[in-house]
Amino acid sequence: MACASFAKLNAASSQWIGQQSFTQRTGSSSSTRFATRRVSVPIRAGAYTEELVKTAKTIASPGRGILAIDESNATCGKRLASIGLDNTETNRQAYRQLLLTTPGLGDYISGAILFEETLYQSTTDGKKFVDCLREEKIVPGIKVDKGLVPLPGSNNESWCQGLDGLASRSTEYYKQGARFAKWRTVVSIPCGPSALAVKEAAWGLARYAAISQDNGLVPIVEPEILLDGDHPIERTLEVAEKVWSEVFFYLAENNVVLEGILLKPSMVTPGAEHKEKASPETIAKYTLTMLKRRVPPAVPGIMFLSGGQSEVEATLNLNAMNQAPNPWHVSFSYARALQNTVLKTWQGRPENTEAAQKSLLVRAKANSLAQLGKYSAEGESEEAKKGMFVRGYTY
């Protein structure tokens, strides 16, 4: 979305991160001496807690990451249109079947995020997609949010809808075989971001996480800080630290079991239109700084989104973050950065299926090596080096 001028913002309701201080949650007075009080912090032990922890650890296993194929039907249609295919259920099924039946995919992929349509689909031979994944020891996941809508009272920012009916939907997804969930909300730096938008993003993610855990699904917590903008990397770090501090505050408020969640953050990079491009080493330094300041070691896995980086960029940056031990499993949850070359290789032709699946394995293996800190970009194709940034990208 285009951002209104700063003058249009109501400072009483939407303050800027880093430019005006947030309203404090508790007041203080010069006449008040420091006081201590006992705070009881409940540790929720729900019916699914042990299973949630086990599922999260399975997904956060060495050398493996997540394949995200949870694009909405409309977005999937845009991908298909790029190779001359109509947006029909048959074509969407054919493409997703190509991905999910790739032999050996489980060597590098531990989880696959599906769109609702895909969760209930089968191969042309009648085999459920969730069973195809299980045979490869890949955990099926499901996108549960209902997309972004304008946030009233903000600076042309968005909030993510989908909490209504989430518990009942999650119960059905679990019955169908899903064991983890994804909810994507976004924060825009060119739009502020406003305090209102950050709080709404954090609260929505926390409520979704609590509801998911109550219904047996490991929640992926994803407040995507969009690449849009010409800001330097220091500004991204500042915003990311504020966003994640809010997220973990509300996760605690909602008694979410941290050992049973996964995070899907953006890497800390300069804005896509910034004049200077950061090296993988610089991106790793700033990203790990943010994570160490904000993410408790109880969280088992950090599964980065690619956010429009080229296939090679996303892999190089991940590799740079794994050059030394981390408190968490630092890995990937990529969509375009795993699928771009696959789609162009396939071209919708059955005779290209095997070649397309091999290209998926190439990208999956590259990111597996990056998770282990052993990746080299030597021999990568020019296609894999092309950026995929789209301003205001939506799923």
C-alpha positions in Angstrom: 0.0 0.0 0.0 1.1 3.6 -0.6 1.8 5.5 2.6 0.1 8.7 3.5 2.3 11.7 4.6 3.5 11.8 8.2 1.3 14.8 8.8 -1.8 12.8 8.4 -1.0 10.5 11.2 -2.8 10.9 14.5 0.0 10.9 17.0 -2.3 10.0 19.8 -3.2 6.7 18.3 -0.3 5.8 16.0 3.3 6.6 17.0 6.4 6.0 15.1 8.9 3.4 16.2 12.2 5.1 16.9 10.8 8.6 16.5 8.3 8.9 19.3 8.3 6.8 22.5 5.6 4.2 22.9 3.0 4.7 25.7 4.3 2.9 28.7 2.3 -0.1 29.9 2.8 1.0 33.6 3.1 4.4 35.0 5.6 5.8 37.5 5.8 8.7 39.9 8.7 10.5 41.5 7.0 10.0 44.9 6.8 6.3 44.5 9.7 4.1 45.8 10.7 1.0 44.0 8.5 -1.9 45.0 8.7 -5.6 44.4 5.8 -8.0 43.9 5.4 -11.6 43.2 4.3 -12.5 39.7 2.8 -15.9 39.0 3.7 -17.1 35.5 1.6 -20.1 34.6 3.2 -22.7 32.4 0.3 -24.2 30.4 0.4 -27.9 30.0 -2.3 -28.7 27.5 -3.4 -32.0 26.1 -1.1 -31.7 23.1 2.0 -30.2 24.8 4.3 -33.3 24.4 3.2 -33.8 20.8 3.8 -30.1 20.0 7.3 -30.2 21.4 8.1 -33.4 19.5 6.6 -32.0 16.2 8.6 -28.8 16.5 11.8 -30.7 17.1 11.1 -32.9 14.2 10.7 -30.0 11.8 13.8 -28.3 13.3 16.1 -31.3 12.5 19.6 -30.9 11.2 20.0 -30.2 7.5 16.3 -29.8 6.9 13.9 -27.0 6.5 10.4 -26.1 5.2 8.9 -26.1 1.7 6.2 -23.4 1.6 3.6 -24.1 -1.0 0.7 -22.3 0.7 0.1 -19.7 -1.9 -3.6 -18.8 -2.3 -5.3 -20.0 -5.4 -5.1 -16.4 -6.8 -1.3 -16.2 -6.2 -0.8 -19.7 -7.5 -2.7 -18.6 -10.6 -0.1 -15.8 -11.2 2.7 -18.4 -11.0 0.9 -20.6 -13.5 0.2 -17.7 -15.8 3.9 -17.0 -15.9 4.4 -20.3 -17.8 1.2 -19.9 -19.9 -1.2 -22.1 -17.8 -4.7 -21.3 -16.8 -5.6 -21.1 -13.1 -7.6 -24.2 -12.8 -7.8 -26.8 -10.0 -6.4 -29.4 -12.3 -3.3 -27.3 -13.1 -2.8 -26.3 -9.5 -3.1 -30.0 -8.5 -0.6 -31.0 -11.2 2.0 -28.5 -10.0 1.6 -29.3 -6.4 1.8 -33.0 -7.2 5.1 -32.4 -8.9 6.5 -30.8 -5.8 5.0 -33.2 -3.2 5.9 -36.4 -4.9 9.6 -35.6 -5.6 11.6 -38.7 -4.7 14.1 -38.1 -1.9 12.6 -34.7 -0.9 12.5 -35.7 2.8 16.3 -35.8 2.9 16.3 -32.0 2.9 12.7 -31.0 3.7 11.1 -31.6 7.2 7.8 -29.8 6.7 5.6 -28.6 3.9 3.1 -25.7 4.4 0.0 -26.3 2.3 -3.0 -24.2 1.2 -6.4 -25.6 2.4 -7.2 -26.9 -1.1 -4.0 -28.9 -1.2 -4.4 -30.4 2.3 -7.6 -32.1 1.0 -6.2 -33.0 -2.5 -4.8 -36.3 -3.8 -2.6 -37.3 -6.6 -4.1 -38.3 -10.0 -3.7 -41.9 -8.8 -5.8 -41.2 -5.7 -3.1 -41.0 -3.0 -3.6 -38.2 -0.5 -0.9 -35.5 -0.6 -0.5 -35.7 3.2 0.3 -39.4 2.8 2.9 -38.6 0.1 4.5 -36.3 2.6 4.4 -38.8 5.5 6.2 -41.4 3.4 9.1 -39.0 3.0 9.0 -38.2 6.8 7.8 -34.7 6.0 5.4 -33.1 8.4 2.2 -31.6 6.7 1.4 -28.0 7.7 -1.5 -25.7 6.8 -1.9 -21.9 6.2 -4.7 -20.7 8.5 -4.8 -17.0 8.2 -7.4 -15.3 5.9 -5.2 -12.6 4.5 -4.4 -9.0 5.0 -7.0 -6.2 5.1 -6.6 -2.4 5.8 -6.1 -1.5 9.5 -8.4 1.4 10.5 -6.7 4.2 12.4 -3.3 3.3 11.0 -1.0 4.9 8.3 -2.5 2.8 5.5 -1.2 -0.4 7.1 -2.7 -3.8 7.3 -3.8 -6.4 9.8 -4.3 -10.1 9.4 -7.8 -11.6 9.7 -8.8 -15.2 10.4 -9.2 -15.7 14.2 -13.0 -16.2 13.8 -13.6 -19.9 13.6 -9.9 -20.7 13.8 -10.4 -23.3 16.6 -12.9 -25.3 14.7 -10.9 -25.1 11.5 -7.8 -26.2 13.3 -9.6 -29.2 14.7 -10.5 -30.3 11.1 -7.0 -29.6 9.8 -5.6 -31.8 12.5 -8.0 -34.6 11.6 -6.9 -34.3 8.0 -3.2 -34.8 9.0 -1.8 -31.3 9.5 0.5 -31.0 12.5 1.7 -27.4 12.2 0.2 -24.1 11.1 1.2 -20.8 9.6 -0.1 -17.3 10.0 1.5 -14.5 8.1 1.1 -10.8 9.0 3.3 -8.0 7.8 4.9 -4.8 9.0 5.8 -2.0 6.6 8.8 0.2 7.4 7.9 2.9 4.8 4.5 3.2 6.5 6.0 3.9 9.9 5.4 1.4 11.2 2.8 2.7 13.7 2.6 1.4 17.2 -1.0 0.4 16.4 0.1 -1.8 13.5 2.9 -3.5 15.5 0.6 -4.2 18.5 -2.1 -5.6 16.3 0.4 -7.9 14.5 1.8 -9.1 17.7 -1.5 -9.7 19.4 -3.0 -11.5 16.4 0.0 -13.8 16.2 -0.2 -14.6 19.9 -3.9 -15.4 19.8 -3.5 -17.6 16.7 -0.5 -19.4 18.4 -2.5 -20.2 21.5 -5.5 -21.4 19.5 -3.3 -23.6 17.3 -1.6 -25.2 20.3 -4.9 -25.9 21.9 -5.8 -27.9 18.8 -2.6 -29.8 18.3 -0.9 -27.6 15.7 2.6 -26.2 16.2 2.2 -22.5 15.2 4.7 -20.8 12.9 4.9 -17.2 14.2 5.5 -14.9 11.2 5.5 -11.1 11.4 7.1 -10.4 8.1 9.0 -7.1 7.9 8.6 -6.3 4.2 11.6 -5.5 2.1 9.9 -2.5 0.6 11.7 0.8 1.1 15.1 2.5 0.8 16.0 2.4 4.5 19.4 1.2 5.7 20.0 -2.1 7.5 20.2 -0.3 10.9 16.6 0.9 10.5 15.4 -2.7 9.8 17.2 -3.9 12.9 15.5 -1.2 15.0 12.1 -2.1 13.8 12.7 -5.9 14.0 13.7 -5.6 17.6 10.6 -3.7 18.5 8.3 -6.1 16.6 9.8 -9.2 18.2 9.7 -7.7 21.7 6.0 -7.1 21.2 5.4 -10.6 19.8 7.1 -12.3 22.7 5.3 -10.1 25.3 1.9 -11.2 23.9 3.0 -14.8 23.4 3.7 -14.9 27.2 0.4 -13.1 27.9 -1.4 -15.9 26.1 0.5 -18.7 27.8 2.0 -20.0 24.6 4.4 -22.9 25.1 7.6 -21.6 23.5 9.1 -25.1 23.1 6.1 -25.9 20.8 6.4 -23.0 18.3 8.6 -22.1 15.4 9.5 -18.7 14.1 9.5 -17.5 10.6 11.2 -14.1 10.6 12.5 -11.9 7.8 16.3 -11.6 7.6 17.5 -8.2 8.7 18.5 -6.5 5.4 18.5 -3.0 4.0 15.3 -2.0 2.1 15.1 -3.4 -1.4 15.6 0.1 -2.8 18.5 1.1 -0.6 21.5 2.3 -2.5 23.9 -0.1 -0.9 23.5 -3.8 -0.9 24.6 -5.7 2.2 26.9 -8.8 2.1 25.8 -12.2 3.4 28.2 -11.7 6.3 26.6 -8.3 7.2 23.1 -9.7 7.0 24.0 -12.6 9.2 25.6 -10.3 11.8 22.6 -8.0 12.0 20.0 -10.8 11.9 21.7 -12.9 14.6 22.1 -9.8 16.7 18.4 -9.2 16.6 17.6 -12.9 17.3 20.0 -13.1 20.3 18.5 -10.0 21.8 14.9 -11.0 21.4 14.4 -14.8 21.0 14.6 -17.1 24.0 16.6 -20.3 23.5 13.5 -22.3 24.4 12.3 -21.8 20.9 13.5 -24.8 18.9 13.6 -23.4 15.4 14.1 -20.2 13.3 12.8 -20.9 9.8 13.6 -17.8 7.7 11.4 -16.6 4.9 13.1 -15.5 1.7 11.0 -12.4 1.1 11.8 -11.9 -2.6 15.6 -12.5 -2.4 17.0 -14.5 -5.3 17.4 -18.3 -4.8 21.2 -17.9 -4.3 20.9 -14.8 -2.1 18.6 -16.6 0.3 20.9 -19.6 0.5 24.1 -17.6 0.9 22.6 -15.5 3.7 21.4 -18.6 5.5 24.8 -20.2 5.1 26.5 -17.1 6.7 24.2 -17.4 9.7 25.3 -21.0 10.3 29.1 -20.5 10.5 29.0 -20.8 14.2 26.7 -22.6 16.7 23.4 -20.9 17.5 21.0 -21.3 20.4 18.3 -22.5 18.0 18.0 -24.5 14.8 18.5 -21.8 12.1 17.0 -22.9 8.8 14.6 -22.0 6.0 10.9 -21.9 5.1 11.1 -20.8 1.5 8.5 -20.6 -1.2 9.8 -18.7 -4.3 13.4 -19.4 -3.3 12.8 -23.1 -3.7 10.2 -23.0 -6.5 11.3 -20.4 -9.0 13.6 -22.6 -11.1 11.3 -25.6 -10.7 8.4 -23.7 -12.3 10.4 -22.5 -15.2 11.9 -25.9 -15.8 8.4 -27.6 -15.7 6.6 -25.2 -18.1 3.4 -27.2 -17.5 4.6 -30.1 -19.6 4.4 -33.7 -18.3 7.7 -34.6 -20.0 9.5 -32.0 -17.9 8.3 -33.3 -14.6 11.4 -35.3 -13.8 13.7 -32.5 -14.7 11.7 -30.0 -12.6 11.8 -32.4 -9.6 15.6 -32.7 -10.0 15.8 -28.9 -9.9 13.7 -28.8 -6.7 16.2 -31.3 -5.1 19.1 -29.1 -6.2 17.6 -26.1 -4.4 16.5 -28.1 -1.4 20.0 -29.7 -1.1 21.7 -26.3 -1.4 19.6 -24.9 1.5 20.2 -28.1 3.5 23.9 -27.5 3.2 23.4 -23.9 4.1 21.6 -25.0 7.3 24.7 -26.9 8.1 27.0 -24.0 7.2 28.6 -26.0 4.3 27.1 -24.3 1.2 29.1 -22.9 -1.7 27.6 -20.9 -4.6 30.1 -22.3 -7.1 28.3 -23.6 -10.2 24.9 -21.9 -9.5 22.9 -21.0 -12.6 22.3 -17.4 -13.6 18.5 -18.0 -13.2 19.0 -18.8 -9.6 20.8 -15.5 -9.0 17.8 -13.4 -10.3 16.0 -11.4 -7.6 12.3 -11.9 -7.1 11.3 -8.8 -5.0 7.8 -7.6 -5.7 6.6 -4.4 -4.0 3.8 -5.0 -1.6 3.9 -8.8 -2.3 0.8 -10.8 -1.1 0.1 -14.5 -0.9 
